[in-house]
Amino acid sequence: MKKSAIVISAATVALSLLAPQFAMANDTVTKSITVSYADLNLANAAGANALYQRIRGAAHKVCTLNNESPYALQDSAKRKCIVGAIDQAIMKVNSPVLVAMYKAKSGRTLS
């Protein structure tokens, strides 16, 4: 069975770094977005790049609180949230072309 969607999420830990009021023991907040890639061919660079852009946009959205601009990266905790969400999503998709493209663009290695 071919996978055709990935869920991008920011867990409570990431959100609590951005907004301490969410860090209460019983106040669990998780934001997630499902990113579809059924229409993409991940065996080629164009398809992998298109999925990477979707993942990146979703990560920005789930790591953004309230009416803040999703592309304002002034907060290091927010940057960590975005990078973590992107890393997790790319690992879940497990496409060699996507992983290689991400390593080339970001200089990061996935573990």
C-alpha positions as CSV (number, residue, x, y, z in Angstrom):
1,M,0.0,0.0,0.0
2,K,1.4,3.4,-1.0
3,K,1.4,6.1,1.6
4,S,-0.1,9.3,0.3
5,A,-0.2,11.7,3.3
6,I,1.9,12.7,6.2
7,V,0.8,14.5,9.4
8,I,3.0,17.4,10.4
9,S,2.7,18.2,14.1
10,A,4.1,20.4,16.8
11,A,3.9,18.8,20.2
12,T,3.2,20.4,23.5
13,V,7.0,20.7,24.2
14,A,7.6,22.8,21.2
15,L,4.5,25.0,21.8
16,S,5.4,25.3,25.5
17,L,8.8,26.8,24.5
18,L,6.9,29.4,22.4
19,A,4.2,30.2,24.9
20,P,4.8,29.2,28.6
21,Q,1.1,29.4,29.3
22,F,0.6,26.2,27.4
23,A,3.1,24.3,29.6
24,M,0.5,23.5,32.3
25,A,0.5,19.9,33.2
26,N,-3.0,19.2,32.1
27,D,-3.1,21.6,29.1
28,T,-1.9,19.5,26.3
29,V,-1.8,21.4,23.0
30,T,-0.9,19.7,19.7
31,K,-1.3,21.3,16.3
32,S,-1.2,19.2,13.2
33,I,-1.7,19.5,9.5
34,T,-2.1,16.6,7.1
35,V,0.0,17.0,3.9
36,S,-1.1,15.0,0.9
37,Y,1.4,13.8,-1.7
38,A,-0.6,11.3,-3.6
39,D,-0.3,13.5,-6.7
40,L,3.6,13.5,-6.5
41,N,6.2,11.2,-7.9
42,L,8.8,11.0,-5.1
43,A,11.2,9.1,-7.3
44,N,12.2,12.3,-9.0
45,A,13.6,15.6,-7.8
46,A,10.6,17.7,-8.9
47,G,8.2,15.6,-6.9
48,A,10.5,15.5,-3.9
49,N,11.0,19.3,-4.0
50,A,7.2,19.9,-4.2
51,L,6.6,17.7,-1.2
52,Y,9.5,19.4,0.7
53,Q,7.8,22.8,0.0
54,R,4.5,21.5,1.3
55,I,6.1,20.0,4.5
56,R,8.0,23.3,5.1
57,G,4.8,25.4,4.8
58,A,2.9,23.0,7.1
59,A,5.8,23.1,9.7
60,H,5.7,26.9,9.7
61,K,1.9,26.8,10.2
62,V,1.9,24.3,13.1
63,C,4.8,26.1,14.9
64,T,3.0,29.5,14.7
65,L,0.8,30.7,17.5
66,N,-2.1,33.2,17.2
67,N,-1.9,35.8,14.5
68,E,1.9,35.8,14.3
69,S,3.3,35.7,10.8
70,P,4.2,32.0,10.0
71,Y,7.5,33.1,8.4
72,A,8.7,35.4,11.2
73,L,11.7,33.3,12.6
74,Q,12.9,35.7,15.3
75,D,12.3,33.1,18.0
76,S,14.9,30.4,18.3
77,A,12.3,28.0,19.9
78,K,10.1,28.5,16.9
79,R,13.0,27.7,14.6
80,K,13.7,24.5,16.6
81,C,10.0,23.6,16.3
82,I,10.0,24.1,12.6
83,V,13.2,22.2,12.0
84,G,12.0,19.4,14.2
85,A,8.7,19.1,12.5
86,I,10.3,19.1,9.0
87,D,12.9,16.4,10.1
88,Q,10.1,14.2,11.5
89,A,8.0,14.5,8.5
90,I,10.8,13.7,6.1
91,M,11.8,10.7,8.1
92,K,8.2,9.4,8.1
93,V,7.9,9.7,4.3
94,N,11.2,7.8,4.0
95,S,11.8,8.7,0.3
96,P,15.5,8.5,-0.6
97,V,15.2,11.3,-3.1
98,L,13.4,13.5,-0.6
99,V,16.0,12.8,2.1
100,A,18.9,13.5,-0.3
101,M,17.4,16.7,-1.5
102,Y,16.7,17.8,2.1
103,K,20.3,17.1,3.2
104,A,21.6,19.1,0.2
105,K,19.3,22.1,0.8
106,S,19.6,22.2,4.6
107,G,23.0,20.6,5.3
108,R,21.3,18.5,8.0
109,T,21.4,14.8,8.5
110,L,18.4,12.9,9.7
111,S,18.8,10.5,12.6
